[in-house]
């Protein structure tokens, strides 16, 4: 055994110091996690508040539209949306934009059909819904260039939709967000607002969450 030296045990003070550093590291990590949790809770509370305000705004706008639903006001509203549609068609570039434009056109056609039948309130509703999708495309194009974070924007009039295929309803507007449930194909829902390419929707059974706009299509009743 001659020539083999034993490694001395570390002094107790060094062990104590190392343990203290590990405790401090874990305490710091725990504090960070608690801060993240509180931040997430605040975001969810703010989102719920914004959604309530969005729903109230949409309801007030819909009531106002119906009060203004005369033949001349309906004709003027439809004409304004037709002009916006022509402007939109000049710069469509993505699959999402083209899909939204097609659905906006479907709503605009419904507005024209209900106007011809003398249902001016429904005509104004459809025209406002069409304009909401047109504005979504235009606003997203502008916002993506200037503000990648983007904010939730309410629709003036909620838009009736149905799900194209079985799709995940997510808690927040991103692919990695928690899944709140699966919506079956053709499930009816209503879009209340949008954030980027995501729609804030409410199902017929009262659930609320987010879906990509490419996963849904407009639901228009026969005039």
HELIX and SHEET records of a PDB file:
HELIX    1   1 UNK A   12  UNK A   67  1                                  56    
HELIX    2   2 UNK A   71  UNK A   89  1                                  19    
HELIX    3   3 UNK A   95  UNK A  116  1                                  22    
HELIX    4   4 UNK A  120  UNK A  146  1                                  27    
HELIX    5   5 UNK A  213  UNK A  215  5                                   3    
SHEET    1   A 5 UNK A 208  UNK A 212  0                                        
SHEET    2   A 5 UNK A 198  UNK A 203 -1                                        
SHEET    3   A 5 UNK A 188  UNK A 195 -1                                        
SHEET    4   A 5 UNK A 153  UNK A 163 -1                                        
SHEET    5   A 5 UNK A 216  UNK A 218 -1                                        
SHEET    1   B 2 UNK A 167  UNK A 170  0                                        
SHEET    2   B 2 UNK A 179  UNK A 183 -1                                        
END                                                                             
